[in-house]
Amino acid sequence: DMLDAPVSGGEKGAIEATLSIMVGGKREVMERCRPLFEAMGKKLVYCGENGQGRMVKLCNQIAMASNLVAAGEAGAFAREAGVDPRTMAEAWCARPPRYTGPAWHVLARPSTVN
C-alpha cells in the first residue's frame, strides 16, 4: 500500500511541524500513518484515491501562481498610476511582520520591486 502526500507550508512549516498535508490513497492506510503525519503537520486532509493528494496540491499551486501573477500586475498598475508598489504591498499585508497577503513575496524580497 502507498499514499501520495504532498505538503504545503514551506520550510518554516516543516521546521515548526505546521504543514498542511494532502493525502491520496486508501483511507485505512492514511489512518495507520496518521501519527507520522501529525508529527509533521497541523492539518491533514484526505483527498481520495491514490493521486488525488497530488492533484489537490497541483490545484493549490495553480491558485498560488495565479495570485503571484495578479500581484505583479497590480504592482505594475500601481507604479503606472504613481503609487509606490511597496506602499501597496504593505497595505495588503495585514499582520506585519508575518506577511500573509498576496504580496508577501514582494515584502520578503523588496529588491524585486522597481
LINPEZI-V957400 format. One record per helix or strand of 3 or more residues. SS is the DSSP state (~ for helix, > for strand). FROM is the first residue (numbers start at 1). TO is the last residue. If there is no record, write none. Layout:
SS & FROM & TO
SS & FROM & TO
This chain:
> & 3 & 8
~ & 10 & 16
> & 19 & 25
~ & 27 & 40
> & 41 & 48
~ & 52 & 80
~ & 85 & 92
~ & 104 & 108
~ & 110 & 112
